[in-house]
Amino acid sequence: MKYLNLGCGDYFSKEREWVNLDFVSSYEGVIAHNLLQGIPFEDNSFDLVYHSHVLEHFSKEDGENLISECFRVLKPNGVLRIAIPDLEIIAKKYLDFLEQGISNPNDELIRANYEWMKIEMYDQTVRNTSGGNMKKYVRQDNMINEDFVIQRIGDQGRVMRNNFLNAKNSNKQVQSSEKKNTPSIITRIINKLKKVTKNKIIKFLDINLDHIAIGSFRLGGEIHQWMYDRYSLTSLLTHKGGFKIEVRDAFSSYINNWAEYKIDGKDNVVRKPDSLFIECIKK
């Protein structure tokens, strides 16, 4: 058997049947490749193609091309498994907390959950800086709905929250260290001259650095460019050549030993709880 994990990030199997590919290789054995240029393998090469929280980072058109590529490299009767943020559940929870908030305008927990669902729905589409409002929300000193947020986004939220709390606890030590390492007057003069020269060049060339920074970020791959639910993704897979389409959970699959790879979760804990898991067979 031969399996392919696209956009694997930090979650992949090192078992010999797996080929792991990501936009940037951060681990030995992970192939670096830009999926906007297609999948770099021959037709009918794999028994399984898998990607988790990758498709939503492509535009609608590029996403359709990615699905076509997945079917191209799959063997006949091979399995395509996809995990994406579930637009249906996000929308339902947003509407649920909206109604609850209208009925209970003074309930701060309901308000907090409502605000979070708005962020979960829109932030990764509209943000212009890394982490966006999601990062700001998780880095609150007092997050009254912490359990709910962690339940929604799993490891991602837990790591972000823990990093913030750890950094906060060590902040005084960092500030103290910075005071002891004040740059010399010569270094400060040189830095000032560099800044003045840079600003003059920018003004002369009529460059808007904010526009450049935002454009660079939004083309960098972090934002969500399209969203899916079980209806739209099923339609897309059917159109591209899939059948026997099934909604799964993190541990069930056409692949008999899927749970053993511990990619979508382990010990009955789902890595991305906000996910819609869908599989299909290539005709």
C-alpha positions in Angstrom: 0.0 0.0 0.0 1.1 3.6 -0.7 -0.3 6.6 1.1 0.1 10.3 0.4 -0.2 13.1 3.0 -0.5 16.6 1.5 0.3 19.7 3.5 1.3 17.5 6.3 2.6 20.1 8.7 3.6 18.6 12.0 1.2 15.7 11.8 2.3 12.8 9.7 3.2 9.1 9.9 6.8 7.9 9.5 5.6 4.4 8.5 7.2 3.3 5.2 3.9 3.3 3.3 3.5 7.0 3.7 4.8 9.8 1.4 4.6 13.2 3.2 4.6 16.5 1.4 4.3 20.1 2.6 4.8 23.6 1.2 8.0 23.9 3.3 9.9 20.9 4.6 10.5 21.2 8.4 11.3 17.6 8.9 13.6 15.0 7.4 11.7 12.9 4.8 9.0 15.5 4.2 9.0 16.7 0.5 8.8 20.4 -0.1 6.4 21.3 -2.9 3.9 24.1 -3.8 0.6 22.4 -4.3 -0.6 25.3 -6.5 1.7 23.7 -9.1 -0.1 20.3 -8.9 0.9 17.1 -7.2 4.4 15.9 -8.3 3.6 12.2 -8.8 2.5 10.1 -11.7 -1.1 9.0 -12.4 -2.6 6.1 -10.4 0.3 6.1 -7.9 -1.4 6.0 -4.5 -4.0 3.9 -2.6 -4.8 6.8 -0.3 -4.5 10.6 -0.7 -5.1 12.6 2.5 -5.1 16.2 3.5 -6.2 18.0 6.7 -7.1 21.7 6.8 -5.4 22.4 3.5 -8.3 22.7 1.0 -9.8 25.9 2.7 -6.5 27.7 2.1 -7.0 27.5 -1.7 -9.3 29.7 -3.7 -12.4 28.0 -5.0 -10.9 27.5 -8.4 -7.5 26.3 -7.1 -9.3 24.0 -4.6 -11.1 22.3 -7.4 -7.8 21.8 -9.3 -6.3 20.3 -6.1 -9.2 17.8 -5.9 -8.7 16.9 -9.6 -5.0 16.3 -8.9 -5.9 14.1 -5.9 -8.0 11.9 -8.1 -5.3 11.9 -10.8 -2.6 10.4 -8.6 -5.1 8.0 -6.9 -5.3 4.4 -8.1 -8.8 3.2 -9.2 -10.7 2.4 -6.1 -8.3 4.4 -4.0 -9.4 6.5 -1.1 -9.5 10.3 -0.9 -9.8 11.5 2.8 -10.3 15.2 3.5 -10.5 17.1 6.8 -11.7 20.7 6.7 -13.3 23.2 9.0 -17.0 22.4 9.0 -18.9 25.5 7.8 -22.2 23.9 8.6 -21.4 23.4 12.3 -19.8 26.8 12.6 -22.9 28.5 11.1 -25.3 26.5 13.3 -23.3 27.3 16.5 -23.2 31.0 15.5 -26.9 31.1 15.0 -27.5 29.2 18.2 -25.5 31.6 20.3 -27.1 34.6 18.5 -30.5 33.4 19.6 -29.3 32.7 23.1 -27.7 36.1 23.3 -30.9 37.9 22.2 -32.9 36.0 24.8 -30.2 36.5 27.5 -28.5 39.9 26.8 -26.8 40.0 30.2 -25.3 36.5 30.1 -21.5 37.2 29.7 -20.7 33.5 28.9 -23.2 33.4 26.0 -21.8 36.7 24.7 -18.3 35.3 24.9 -19.2 32.2 23.0 -21.1 34.2 20.4 -18.1 36.5 19.9 -15.8 33.4 19.5 -18.1 31.9 16.9 -18.0 35.1 14.8 -14.2 35.0 15.1 -14.1 31.3 14.1 -16.3 32.0 11.1 -14.6 35.1 9.7 -11.2 35.8 11.2 -9.1 33.5 9.1 -10.7 34.9 6.0 -10.3 38.6 6.7 -7.2 38.8 8.9 -4.3 40.9 7.7 -1.7 39.8 10.3 -0.6 36.3 11.5 -3.0 34.9 14.1 -5.5 37.7 13.7 -8.3 38.2 16.2 -8.2 34.5 17.0 -4.7 35.0 18.6 -5.8 38.1 20.4 -8.9 36.3 21.8 -6.9 33.3 23.1 -4.3 35.7 24.7 -6.8 37.4 27.0 -5.8 37.5 30.6 -9.3 36.3 31.6 -11.0 34.1 29.0 -14.2 33.1 30.7 -15.1 30.5 27.9 -11.7 28.9 27.7 -13.1 25.4 27.9 -15.5 26.1 25.0 -12.7 27.6 22.8 -10.4 24.7 23.5 -13.2 22.3 22.7 -13.7 24.0 19.4 -10.1 24.2 18.1 -8.3 21.6 20.1 -4.5 21.4 20.2 -4.1 24.7 18.3 -6.0 26.7 20.9 -4.3 24.8 23.8 -0.9 25.5 22.5 -1.6 29.2 21.8 -3.1 29.7 25.3 -0.2 27.9 27.1 2.4 29.8 25.1 0.7 33.1 26.1 0.5 32.2 29.8 4.1 31.0 29.9 5.3 34.1 28.2 3.3 36.3 30.6 4.8 34.5 33.6 8.4 35.1 32.3 7.8 38.7 31.1 9.3 40.4 34.1 12.6 38.5 33.6 12.7 39.4 29.9 12.1 43.1 30.7 14.8 43.1 33.4 17.3 41.5 30.9 16.5 44.1 28.3 17.3 46.9 30.7 20.7 45.4 31.4 21.5 45.2 27.7 20.8 48.8 26.6 22.6 49.5 23.3 25.5 52.0 23.3 25.1 55.6 22.2 27.0 54.8 19.0 24.8 51.9 18.1 21.7 54.0 18.7 23.0 56.8 16.4 23.8 54.3 13.6 20.3 52.7 14.0 18.7 56.2 13.8 20.7 57.1 10.6 19.6 53.8 9.0 15.9 54.5 9.9 16.1 58.1 8.5 17.7 56.9 5.2 15.1 54.1 4.9 12.3 56.5 5.4 13.6 59.0 2.8 13.9 56.2 0.2 10.4 55.0 0.9 9.1 58.5 0.6 11.0 59.1 -2.6 9.7 55.9 -4.2 6.1 56.5 -2.9 6.0 53.1 -1.3 3.2 52.1 1.1 4.7 49.6 3.4 1.4 48.7 5.0 -0.1 47.7 1.6 3.0 45.6 0.8 2.9 43.9 4.2 -0.8 43.1 3.9 -0.5 41.8 0.4 2.5 39.7 1.3 0.7 38.2 4.3 -2.6 37.4 2.4 -0.7 35.7 -0.3 1.4 33.7 2.2 -1.1 30.9 2.7 -2.4 31.4 6.2 -5.8 32.8 5.4 -8.9 30.8 4.4 -10.0 31.5 0.9 -13.0 29.2 0.7 -15.2 27.2 3.1 -17.1 23.9 2.7 -19.8 21.8 4.3 -20.9 18.2 3.7 -23.2 19.3 0.9 -20.8 21.4 -1.1 -17.8 19.1 -0.6 -19.9 16.0 -1.6 -21.0 17.8 -4.7 -17.4 18.6 -5.6 -16.1 15.1 -5.0 -18.9 13.6 -7.1 -18.3 16.0 -9.9 -14.5 15.2 -9.9 -15.0 11.4 -10.0 -15.7 10.2 -6.5 -18.4 7.8 -5.3 -19.3 6.0 -2.0 -18.9 9.3 -0.2 -19.0 9.0 3.5 -18.9 11.5 6.4 -16.4 10.1 8.9 -15.0 10.9 12.3 -11.3 11.2 13.3 -10.9 7.5 13.8 -13.1 5.7 11.2 -12.1 5.2 7.6 -12.2 2.9 4.5 -8.6 2.3 5.6 -8.9 -0.5 8.2 -6.1 0.6 10.5 -6.5 4.3 10.1 -6.7 5.1 13.8 -3.4 3.4 14.4 -1.6 6.2 12.5 -2.8 8.8 15.0 -2.9 11.6 12.5 -6.4 13.0 13.1 -6.3 12.2 16.8 -5.1 9.7 19.4 -6.4 8.2 22.7 -9.9 9.2 21.6 -8.9 12.9 21.5 -9.6 14.6 18.1 -6.7 16.8 17.0 -9.0 19.3 15.1 -12.4 19.1 16.8 -13.9 21.7 14.4 -13.3 19.3 11.4 -15.6 17.8 8.9 -14.1 14.4 7.8 -15.1 13.1 4.4 -13.9 10.1 2.4 -14.7 8.8 -1.1 -13.6 6.2 -3.5 -12.1 7.0 -6.9 -14.2 5.5 -9.8 
